[in-house]
Amino acid sequence: MSKTETTAARSPSSSGIGTMGEHSLHASLKDWYARPGDLKEVVVDGYQIDIVRGDLLIEIQTRNFSSLKRKLSTLTNHHRVHLVHPIACEKWIVRLADDGLERLSRRKSPKRGTPLHVFEELVSIPELIAHPSFTLEVLMVQEEEIRRKHARGRWRRRGWGTFDRRLLDVVARVAVASLDDLRRWLPDGLPEPFTTADLAGALHQPRDLAQKMAYCLRRMGVLKVLGRRGNGILYAPS
């Protein structure tokens, strides 16, 4: 992850829920990312853009890249587009009372995200990475996930649903400006050819994440398929 750059120059905004029903996380990241002279919430070619910086369009997407597929594909035909995606390297779960004000508990989640988790979203837009007008940036953040009792809350959470996500800090930035940046994410020591089981083991990540990573890198032209070994696909660098 040689593209990681620790940042501490600017602190996140403490703004609450922003416009258009966005989570606090999205609104705070817009404030954190914006520079003097930037324009916010500008309509370009019929699409609402989070930040416009000169001729650069900046979109901050906290999840669900699939909902952006048409928008990004259209905008990159005529504009430079920079997509920013936060991943929680540390997260605290906060439970609120029914009034939404009283805090009942706060605990640290054992889950720790890495930049590799961006592949969970990139499966929706893998080819876009190779577009000359498109760049991606992953922000490693600390955040709070705010939960309240909800009729449609997950049964495994006993009715608790996510109400909001709040930014605590941005601790690192990972830029993806070219396919070479992603090639550097392949771990050393992989056999050739390798399977997604080999990749998962080398990355110390679950196999389903390795499968998404391999799928994206294949669609991007970073990996090629050499055949099969049993039920597993054999990959090698292109």
C-alpha positions as YAML, in Angstrom:
chain: A
units: angstrom
residues:
- id: 1
  name: MET
  ca: [0.00, 0.00, 0.00]
- id: 2
  name: SER
  ca: [2.72, 2.40, -1.02]
- id: 3
  name: LYS
  ca: [0.21, 5.09, -1.94]
- id: 4
  name: THR
  ca: [-0.88, 5.63, 1.66]
- id: 5
  name: GLU
  ca: [-0.31, 9.12, 3.00]
- id: 6
  name: THR
  ca: [-1.00, 9.98, 6.62]
- id: 7
  name: THR
  ca: [-2.92, 13.21, 7.02]
- id: 8
  name: ALA
  ca: [-3.56, 15.50, 9.93]
- id: 9
  name: ALA
  ca: [-3.72, 18.92, 8.34]
- id: 10
  name: ARG
  ca: [-7.47, 19.35, 8.52]
- id: 11
  name: SER
  ca: [-10.00, 18.12, 11.04]
- id: 12
  name: PRO
  ca: [-13.47, 16.92, 10.13]
- id: 13
  name: SER
  ca: [-16.44, 19.21, 10.46]
- id: 14
  name: SER
  ca: [-18.88, 18.60, 13.26]
- id: 15
  name: SER
  ca: [-21.86, 19.29, 11.01]
- id: 16
  name: GLY
  ca: [-24.96, 17.20, 11.45]
- id: 17
  name: ILE
  ca: [-27.19, 15.59, 8.86]
- id: 18
  name: GLY
  ca: [-26.59, 17.38, 5.56]
- id: 19
  name: THR
  ca: [-28.79, 18.13, 2.60]
- id: 20
  name: MET
  ca: [-30.69, 15.60, 0.48]
- id: 21
  name: GLY
  ca: [-31.02, 13.15, 3.38]
- id: 22
  name: GLU
  ca: [-27.31, 12.33, 3.52]
- id: 23
  name: HIS
  ca: [-25.60, 10.82, 6.53]
- id: 24
  name: SER
  ca: [-23.43, 13.01, 8.73]
- id: 25
  name: LEU
  ca: [-20.42, 11.07, 7.40]
- id: 26
  name: HIS
  ca: [-21.05, 12.27, 3.86]
- id: 27
  name: ALA
  ca: [-21.66, 15.88, 4.90]
- id: 28
  name: SER
  ca: [-18.58, 15.96, 7.14]
- id: 29
  name: LEU
  ca: [-16.35, 14.49, 4.45]
- id: 30
  name: LYS
  ca: [-17.49, 17.16, 2.02]
- id: 31
  name: ASP
  ca: [-16.48, 19.82, 4.54]
- id: 32
  name: TRP
  ca: [-13.17, 18.07, 5.26]
- id: 33
  name: TYR
  ca: [-12.29, 17.60, 1.61]
- id: 34
  name: ALA
  ca: [-13.31, 21.03, 0.31]
- id: 35
  name: ARG
  ca: [-10.76, 23.76, -0.25]
- id: 36
  name: PRO
  ca: [-11.28, 27.54, -0.42]
- id: 37
  name: GLY
  ca: [-12.77, 28.40, -3.79]
- id: 38
  name: ASP
  ca: [-14.48, 25.02, -4.28]
- id: 39
  name: LEU
  ca: [-18.16, 24.95, -5.16]
- id: 40
  name: LYS
  ca: [-20.52, 22.49, -3.45]
- id: 41
  name: GLU
  ca: [-23.71, 20.87, -4.71]
- id: 42
  name: VAL
  ca: [-23.40, 22.10, -8.29]
- id: 43
  name: VAL
  ca: [-25.46, 20.66, -11.15]
- id: 44
  name: VAL
  ca: [-23.28, 19.55, -14.07]
- id: 45
  name: ASP
  ca: [-24.80, 17.91, -17.15]
- id: 46
  name: GLY
  ca: [-27.96, 17.27, -15.17]
- id: 47
  name: TYR
  ca: [-26.18, 15.60, -12.23]
- id: 48
  name: GLN
  ca: [-25.66, 16.96, -8.71]
- id: 49
  name: ILE
  ca: [-21.93, 17.11, -7.94]
- id: 50
  name: ASP
  ca: [-20.62, 17.18, -4.37]
- id: 51
  name: ILE
  ca: [-17.60, 19.41, -5.03]
- id: 52
  name: VAL
  ca: [-16.43, 21.25, -8.15]
- id: 53
  name: ARG
  ca: [-12.77, 22.29, -8.07]
- id: 54
  name: GLY
  ca: [-11.97, 24.13, -11.28]
- id: 55
  name: ASP
  ca: [-12.50, 21.57, -14.05]
- id: 56
  name: LEU
  ca: [-12.45, 18.65, -11.60]
- id: 57
  name: LEU
  ca: [-15.69, 17.06, -10.39]
- id: 58
  name: ILE
  ca: [-15.38, 15.39, -6.97]
- id: 59
  name: GLU
  ca: [-17.92, 12.83, -5.82]
- id: 60
  name: ILE
  ca: [-17.91, 11.46, -2.26]
- id: 61
  name: GLN
  ca: [-19.62, 8.10, -2.05]
- id: 62
  name: THR
  ca: [-19.83, 6.32, 1.28]
- id: 63
  name: ARG
  ca: [-21.27, 3.11, -0.20]
- id: 64
  name: ASN
  ca: [-23.04, 1.54, -3.20]
- id: 65
  name: PHE
  ca: [-20.98, 2.40, -6.27]
- id: 66
  name: SER
  ca: [-23.61, 0.68, -8.42]
- id: 67
  name: SER
  ca: [-25.93, 3.67, -7.96]
- id: 68
  name: LEU
  ca: [-23.23, 5.90, -9.50]
- id: 69
  name: LYS
  ca: [-22.46, 3.75, -12.54]
- id: 70
  name: ARG
  ca: [-24.48, 5.70, -15.11]
- id: 71
  name: LYS
  ca: [-23.58, 9.06, -13.58]
- id: 72
  name: LEU
  ca: [-19.83, 8.39, -13.61]
- id: 73
  name: SER
  ca: [-19.85, 6.82, -17.06]
- id: 74
  name: THR
  ca: [-21.63, 9.88, -18.48]
- id: 75
  name: LEU
  ca: [-19.56, 12.52, -16.71]
- id: 76
  name: THR
  ca: [-16.16, 11.00, -17.57]
- id: 77
  name: ASN
  ca: [-16.95, 11.45, -21.27]
- id: 78
  name: HIS
  ca: [-16.55, 15.22, -20.90]
- id: 79
  name: HIS
  ca: [-15.07, 15.92, -17.44]
- id: 80
  name: ARG
  ca: [-12.34, 14.82, -15.06]
- id: 81
  name: VAL
  ca: [-14.00, 12.95, -12.20]
- id: 82
  name: HIS
  ca: [-12.48, 12.07, -8.83]
- id: 83
  name: LEU
  ca: [-14.35, 9.55, -6.66]
- id: 84
  name: VAL
  ca: [-13.69, 9.58, -2.91]
- id: 85
  name: HIS
  ca: [-14.68, 6.60, -0.76]
- id: 86
  name: PRO
  ca: [-14.27, 6.27, 3.04]
- id: 87
  name: ILE
  ca: [-13.43, 2.97, 4.71]
- id: 88
  name: ALA
  ca: [-13.51, 2.64, 8.49]
- id: 89
  name: CYS
  ca: [-10.20, 1.41, 9.87]
- id: 90
  name: GLU
  ca: [-11.74, 1.88, 13.33]
- id: 91
  name: LYS
  ca: [-15.40, 2.05, 14.24]
- id: 92
  name: TRP
  ca: [-17.38, 2.60, 17.42]
- id: 93
  name: ILE
  ca: [-20.98, 1.40, 17.74]
- id: 94
  name: VAL
  ca: [-23.21, 3.85, 19.59]
- id: 95
  name: ARG
  ca: [-26.73, 2.90, 20.70]
- id: 96
  name: LEU
  ca: [-29.24, 5.67, 21.31]
- id: 97
  name: ALA
  ca: [-32.50, 5.61, 23.23]
- id: 98
  name: ASP
  ca: [-35.81, 5.96, 21.41]
- id: 99
  name: ASP
  ca: [-35.64, 9.75, 21.76]
- id: 100
  name: GLY
  ca: [-32.47, 9.74, 19.61]
- id: 101
  name: LEU
  ca: [-30.61, 11.81, 22.21]
- id: 102
  name: GLU
  ca: [-29.70, 9.66, 25.20]
- id: 103
  name: ARG
  ca: [-26.66, 7.46, 24.62]
- id: 104
  name: LEU
  ca: [-27.17, 3.97, 26.00]
- id: 105
  name: SER
  ca: [-23.81, 2.44, 25.11]
- id: 106
  name: ARG
  ca: [-20.65, 2.86, 23.07]
- id: 107
  name: ARG
  ca: [-18.32, 0.03, 22.15]
- id: 108
  name: LYS
  ca: [-15.48, -0.46, 19.68]
- id: 109
  name: SER
  ca: [-16.18, -2.79, 16.78]
- id: 110
  name: PRO
  ca: [-13.65, -5.60, 16.28]
- id: 111
  name: LYS
  ca: [-13.84, -5.08, 12.50]
- id: 112
  name: ARG
  ca: [-11.01, -3.10, 10.92]
- id: 113
  name: GLY
  ca: [-11.25, -2.04, 7.32]
- id: 114
  name: THR
  ca: [-8.31, -1.83, 4.92]
- id: 115
  name: PRO
  ca: [-8.01, -0.10, 1.52]
- id: 116
  name: LEU
  ca: [-8.59, -3.54, -0.04]
- id: 117
  name: HIS
  ca: [-12.24, -3.32, 1.02]
- id: 118
  name: VAL
  ca: [-12.81, -0.82, -1.79]
- id: 119
  name: PHE
  ca: [-13.07, -3.87, -4.08]
- id: 120
  name: GLU
  ca: [-16.40, -4.66, -2.43]
- id: 121
  name: GLU
  ca: [-17.72, -1.60, -4.26]
- id: 122
  name: LEU
  ca: [-15.47, -1.62, -7.32]
- id: 123
  name: VAL
  ca: [-17.17, -4.77, -8.60]
- id: 124
  name: SER
  ca: [-19.88, -2.40, -9.89]
- id: 125
  name: ILE
  ca: [-17.52, -0.21, -11.95]
- id: 126
  name: PRO
  ca: [-14.26, -2.13, -12.57]
- id: 127
  name: GLU
  ca: [-13.61, -0.88, -16.11]
- id: 128
  name: LEU
  ca: [-13.92, 2.76, -15.07]
- id: 129
  name: ILE
  ca: [-10.55, 2.66, -13.29]
- id: 130
  name: ALA
  ca: [-8.79, 2.51, -16.67]
- id: 131
  name: HIS
  ca: [-10.61, 5.60, -17.97]
- id: 132
  name: PRO
  ca: [-8.13, 8.49, -18.42]
- id: 133
  name: SER
  ca: [-10.59, 11.01, -16.91]
- id: 134
  name: PHE
  ca: [-11.29, 8.99, -13.75]
- id: 135
  name: THR
  ca: [-9.37, 8.74, -10.48]
- id: 136
  name: LEU
  ca: [-10.20, 7.15, -7.13]
- id: 137
  name: GLU
  ca: [-9.19, 7.98, -3.59]
- id: 138
  name: VAL
  ca: [-9.78, 5.89, -0.48]
- id: 139
  name: LEU
  ca: [-9.96, 7.69, 2.85]
- id: 140
  name: MET
  ca: [-9.21, 5.57, 5.90]
- id: 141
  name: VAL
  ca: [-11.40, 6.98, 8.65]
- id: 142
  name: GLN
  ca: [-12.42, 6.58, 12.24]
- id: 143
  name: GLU
  ca: [-16.18, 6.74, 12.59]
- id: 144
  name: GLU
  ca: [-19.14, 6.17, 14.86]
- id: 145
  name: GLU
  ca: [-22.08, 4.08, 13.69]
- id: 146
  name: ILE
  ca: [-25.23, 5.33, 15.38]
- id: 147
  name: ARG
  ca: [-27.92, 2.71, 15.99]
- id: 148
  name: ARG
  ca: [-31.51, 3.01, 17.19]
- id: 149
  name: LYS
  ca: [-34.36, 0.56, 17.61]
- id: 150
  name: HIS
  ca: [-36.21, 0.24, 14.32]
- id: 151
  name: ALA
  ca: [-39.05, -1.95, 13.12]
- id: 152
  name: ARG
  ca: [-36.98, -2.84, 10.06]
- id: 153
  name: GLY
  ca: [-33.74, -3.31, 11.96]
- id: 154
  name: ARG
  ca: [-31.78, -6.50, 11.30]
- id: 155
  name: TRP
  ca: [-32.96, -9.49, 13.29]
- id: 156
  name: ARG
  ca: [-29.37, -10.34, 14.22]
- id: 157
  name: ARG
  ca: [-29.20, -6.94, 15.87]
- id: 158
  name: ARG
  ca: [-32.49, -7.56, 17.69]
- id: 159
  name: GLY
  ca: [-34.20, -4.70, 15.91]
- id: 160
  name: TRP
  ca: [-31.34, -2.22, 16.07]
- id: 161
  name: GLY
  ca: [-30.85, -0.37, 12.79]
- id: 162
  name: THR
  ca: [-28.15, 2.03, 11.60]
- id: 163
  name: PHE
  ca: [-29.46, 5.58, 11.92]
- id: 164
  name: ASP
  ca: [-26.35, 7.56, 11.07]
- id: 165
  name: ARG
  ca: [-22.59, 7.41, 10.54]
- id: 166
  name: ARG
  ca: [-20.42, 10.12, 12.05]
- id: 167
  name: LEU
  ca: [-16.87, 11.04, 11.07]
- id: 168
  name: LEU
  ca: [-14.35, 11.21, 13.90]
- id: 169
  name: ASP
  ca: [-11.10, 11.58, 11.95]
- id: 170
  name: VAL
  ca: [-9.41, 10.95, 8.62]
- id: 171
  name: VAL
  ca: [-6.18, 9.08, 9.32]
- id: 172
  name: ALA
  ca: [-4.85, 8.19, 5.86]
- id: 173
  name: ARG
  ca: [-5.40, 8.68, 2.13]
- id: 174
  name: VAL
  ca: [-4.81, 6.10, -0.59]
- id: 175
  name: ALA
  ca: [-4.75, 7.39, -4.18]
- id: 176
  name: VAL
  ca: [-5.59, 5.22, -7.17]
- id: 177
  name: ALA
  ca: [-4.71, 7.23, -10.25]
- id: 178
  name: SER
  ca: [-3.76, 4.37, -12.57]
- id: 179
  name: LEU
  ca: [-3.81, 0.59, -12.96]
- id: 180
  name: ASP
  ca: [-0.19, 0.51, -11.78]
- id: 181
  name: ASP
  ca: [-1.39, 1.69, -8.38]
- id: 182
  name: LEU
  ca: [-3.62, -1.38, -8.16]
- id: 183
  name: ARG
  ca: [-0.90, -3.73, -9.39]
- id: 184
  name: ARG
  ca: [1.10, -2.75, -6.32]
- id: 185
  name: TRP
  ca: [-1.70, -4.14, -4.15]
- id: 186
  name: LEU
  ca: [-0.96, -7.68, -5.29]
- id: 187
  name: PRO
  ca: [1.12, -9.28, -2.51]
- id: 188
  name: ASP
  ca: [4.61, -10.61, -3.05]
- id: 189
  name: GLY
  ca: [5.17, -14.34, -3.04]
- id: 190
  name: LEU
  ca: [2.06, -15.40, -4.93]
- id: 191
  name: PRO
  ca: [2.52, -18.62, -6.91]
- id: 192
  name: GLU
  ca: [2.08, -18.35, -10.66]
- id: 193
  name: PRO
  ca: [-0.58, -19.14, -11.55]
- id: 194
  name: PHE
  ca: [-2.56, -18.55, -8.35]
- id: 195
  name: THR
  ca: [-6.13, -19.01, -7.14]
- id: 196
  name: THR
  ca: [-8.23, -16.70, -5.04]
- id: 197
  name: ALA
  ca: [-7.50, -19.03, -2.11]
- id: 198
  name: ASP
  ca: [-3.78, -18.24, -2.60]
- id: 199
  name: LEU
  ca: [-4.57, -14.55, -2.85]
- id: 200
  name: ALA
  ca: [-6.73, -14.58, 0.30]
- id: 201
  name: GLY
  ca: [-3.99, -16.34, 2.24]
- id: 202
  name: ALA
  ca: [-1.30, -13.91, 1.11]
- id: 203
  name: LEU
  ca: [-3.49, -10.91, 1.96]
- id: 204
  name: HIS
  ca: [-4.77, -12.39, 5.24]
- id: 205
  name: GLN
  ca: [-8.30, -11.55, 4.09]
- id: 206
  name: PRO
  ca: [-11.48, -13.60, 3.57]
- id: 207
  name: ARG
  ca: [-11.71, -15.44, 0.26]
- id: 208
  name: ASP
  ca: [-14.86, -13.59, -0.83]
- id: 209
  name: LEU
  ca: [-12.88, -10.32, -0.75]
- id: 210
  name: ALA
  ca: [-10.05, -11.97, -2.72]
- id: 211
  name: GLN
  ca: [-12.61, -13.15, -5.28]
- id: 212
  name: LYS
  ca: [-13.94, -9.62, -5.73]
- id: 213
  name: MET
  ca: [-10.42, -8.27, -6.02]
- id: 214
  name: ALA
  ca: [-9.49, -10.87, -8.65]
- id: 215
  name: TYR
  ca: [-12.70, -10.20, -10.59]
- id: 216
  name: CYS
  ca: [-12.04, -6.45, -10.65]
- id: 217
  name: LEU
  ca: [-8.37, -6.81, -11.60]
- id: 218
  name: ARG
  ca: [-9.29, -9.22, -14.39]
- id: 219
  name: ARG
  ca: [-11.89, -6.81, -15.78]
- id: 220
  name: MET
  ca: [-9.32, -4.02, -15.52]
- id: 221
  name: GLY
  ca: [-6.74, -6.03, -17.44]
- id: 222
  name: VAL
  ca: [-4.32, -6.32, -14.50]
- id: 223
  name: LEU
  ca: [-4.86, -10.09, -14.24]
- id: 224
  name: LYS
  ca: [-5.48, -12.76, -16.87]
- id: 225
  name: VAL
  ca: [-7.13, -16.16, -16.59]
- id: 226
  name: LEU
  ca: [-4.94, -19.16, -17.43]
- id: 227
  name: GLY
  ca: [-7.43, -21.94, -16.77]
- id: 228
  name: ARG
  ca: [-8.89, -23.82, -13.85]
- id: 229
  name: ARG
  ca: [-7.70, -26.05, -11.04]
- id: 230
  name: GLY
  ca: [-10.67, -28.01, -9.75]
- id: 231
  name: ASN
  ca: [-13.33, -25.41, -8.96]
- id: 232
  name: GLY
  ca: [-10.83, -22.56, -8.77]
- id: 233
  name: ILE
  ca: [-9.84, -20.15, -11.54]
- id: 234
  name: LEU
  ca: [-6.11, -19.78, -12.17]
- id: 235
  name: TYR
  ca: [-4.85, -16.19, -12.46]
- id: 236
  name: ALA
  ca: [-1.58, -14.54, -13.45]
- id: 237
  name: PRO
  ca: [-0.50, -10.91, -13.89]
- id: 238
  name: SER
  ca: [-1.14, -9.56, -17.39]
...
